[in-house]
Amino acid sequence: MKVVLEHLTKIFPSRSKKEKNAEVVAVNDFNLEIPDGKLIGLLGPSGCGKSTTLFMISGLQEPTGGKIYFGDDDVTKLAPENRGIGLVFQNYALYPHMTVQQNILFPLQNLKGKERLSKEEMLKRVSEVAKLVQIDEYMNRKPSELSGGQQQRVAIARALVKMPRVLLLDEPLSNLDARLRLQTREEIRRIQRDTQITTIFVTHDQEEAMSISDYIVVMKLGVVMQAGKPQWVYDDPANLFVAKFLGTPPINVFKGKVQGGKLYIGEEDVFDVPGVEDQDVYVGIRPEGFLLSAEGRLSCTLSGVDVMGRDVSVVSTNGASFNPVVRSIISADELKNISGDTVRFNLKEHKVFLFNRETESRVYFGGQSAAHAEKLAEMEAEGTFHASHEGALPREADDKPKTETAASRKRGLFGRKKSR
Amino acid sequence: MSRKEKTVKKKSKNQWKAWLYLTPMLILLLVFTVWPIFNTVRISFLCRWNPDLGAIVGYNYSDAMNGAKYQFGINNFINVFTTGDSFLTALGNTMLLTVLTVPISTMLALLIAVALNSIKFLKKFFQTVFFLPYVTNAIAIGMVFAAMFGMVWPNLARPPVSVGIINTIIEAFGGKYINWVDSGSSYWANIAVLVIYIVWNALPFKILVLLGGLQNVDKQYYDAAKVDGASRWRTFWRVTVPLLSPMIAYVVITGFIGGFKEYTSIVGIFGDSMGPYGAPGKLNTMVGFIYDSIDNNQGKASAAALILFAIIFVVTMINMYVSKKKVHY
C-alpha cells in the first residue's frame, strides 16, 4: 500500500499558559510519497519529528494540518483501528498479563461484524504469524519470561496478525543489545520481504537505517532533508546536515573557501574547483576520501592511529577542522608510509562535498554536478523514490552557522593561544 | 584476614548499630503490640470456679488483683458461644456487612478512579470531594447519617413525622417514608443505611489506591489497545482491570479485614447500644461483642478476639490464594 503524506503538519500547543508562544512545531509541512511494499527508514536526531510522523500515520496523533492517504483512501480522520495498520511500540507494549498467544490473539478478538473470524481461524492465523516471526515455541509464556528479542518478535506478530496494509515500527531495535540488534534487523528485513507489507520504521541510528531500508528519509526539525536509496543519500548528500548525519566515523568538516577556482582548506589550496563562485564553504570529507601521499596538499598533525584490522583510522588534527580530530581511513598496508608528526593527504574528489556557509546547501563542483544530474535522471527513469530539500534549511534558534574551528577552540580562557 | 572475613566483621559491627537505632521503636512495639497480643492469648485460656456464682468464670483483672487464682482451660471459648445468642448475632451482622460492602465499595471505587483518571476538567475538585470522608471523623459522619435517615416521633398518638432529608426526598417523589433507623425500624432498613454509610466511608482509601495504580499504568498499553481495535469496554476489562489487579487484590483484602472489624459505623449511627431504640444489640458486631465483655470478663473478651483473629486469618488466606490465581504479575 502506497502511503502519501501531503503537507502534514503537527503543532503541539504550549503547555504552560504563561508562555503562549512556546508551541512546538514537531512536523512542518511534510510531503512524502512512500512507495508500496518497501521498507522505509525514517531517520533523524531526537526531536526531529520522526516518531510524531509515525504516530500520525498510525492515527494515534491527529495532525494539525495536511492529509494522509493509504493508496487512494484519505485516512486522515480515521481512527487507528480502522486504518489497517500494525504498530510496534518502542518498548513493545505487550500486555504483561497475557500469554504470547493471547497477546497475538487480542487484535483478532476485537474484530467485529463480518470481519470476525471463527475461533479456529483465529488460532490458525495466530500460529501462522507466530511461525513467521519464529516465536511459536513460546506461545504459552508471559512476556516477562521472554528475552528482549523474543518480546520484539511477539510485538511484530501482534502487529501483523490483522494483516495490516502498513506496518509501523517505532525505534524497533533501540531496546536490544548490540548483538541482538544485528540479528533482529535481519529478521525485520526478512519478515518484510516475506509479507511484502509497506513498512515504515523510525530510528535515530543511521547505520541501522542504512543497512536494512530500501529507502531512507532523513529528517530535521520536522522537514524532509533528503529521501532515497541509502547509498545515494550517502554518496550525494543534499546538504551539510545529511552529510553529517550519515556515516561512521562521521564526515570530517573543515572551514574552507573557494577563491579564483581553487578550494582552500585553511591556508592550503587542496584542489581546483573550476566554475564555482567565490564563497565561504564548509568542506565535508568522508573518512574514506583521504589518500596518504608525501606530496599531499592537505597537511594535518598526526595524533594517533586506531587499528581496526583490515583498515586503520588515522587520527590527526587540522586547524581548519570543525571536528576535534580528523579521522581518515586508509588501508593497513599504507601505515608504513606514515613517519613524523605531519601526515599529508590528497583527496578523492567524489568523497569531498562543499556546502555554502550560509545556507548549508550543497555546492557542486567539477564532475559532481554532472554525476548528480545523471543519477537523478536515472532514478526518474527507474521510478525510484527520491526527494531532497530545496532552499534554506530549517534552523533551531541556537543553530547558527559555525565559525569556531578546532583551532579557535584551543585558545585559552582569555583568548590567548595556550603556550606549551 | 581474608576479604570475606573482613566484610563479615564489618557487617556484624553495623548490625549492632542498626539494632541500637531500632531499639526505641522495638521497645514501644513490645510494650504496646507484642505483649498485648501475647497477653490476650494467655488470658483467653484462664478461668476459675467461682463458688459464689456456682459457675466457671473467665479472667477478670480486678479479681486477679484481689488474689483470685486462675487455671488453664477452654471455658472462655465455650462461654463465647453459649451465653445467649449475642455472639452469633454479632458474627452474622459482621459477615453480612462485610460481604455486602466489600464488593460494592470496590466496584464503585474502581469506576470512580477510572472516571477521575480520564477527566481533566475539575479533576482536583472531584478528588477533594471524594477524599473528604477520609479526613472526617467517623462518629461525626455517623451522626450526620443518623440525622439524614432519621424521623421524629413527637408523641405516640400521632403518626411519625419524617424530617430526615432521605425521607423528604422519597416523599417528594411520591413515595412513602421508610423508618430507617428509629425505634421499630426493620433489620434490612438498618442494614441498608449501614451499607450506604460503610461503602461511602470506605471509598476514599480505595479510590486513592486504585487511582495511584491507574496513574502508574503505562499509557502505551492504551495506545496499543486502540491500535488493536479494542472497544472502551474491552480495554477496561482486558487491559485496565488486569493491570490493576494487584491493587484490586490489596483493596479487597484490606476491605475484608476492615469489614470484620466494623464497629464505629454502628456506634456513629445507633449509639453504643448497637441497635435502634428499643432493640439494643440488634446490630452488634464482633468488635462490639468484644467491647461488651471487656469490663468485667476479659477472659471472654480475649477468647472472642482470638476467634475474630482466626476468622480474619482464614478469610485473608483464602483471599491471598484466590488473588495468586487471578493477579497476574
Interface residues (C-beta under 8 A of the other chain):
Chain A: S58 G59 L60 A79 P80 E81 N82 I85 G86 L87 F89 N91 A93 Y95 P96 H97 M98 F106 P107 N110 L111 K142 S144 R158 A159 K162
Chain B: D218 Q220 Y221 D223 A224 K226 V227 D228 G229 A230 S231 R234 R238 V239 P242 L243 S245 H328 Y329
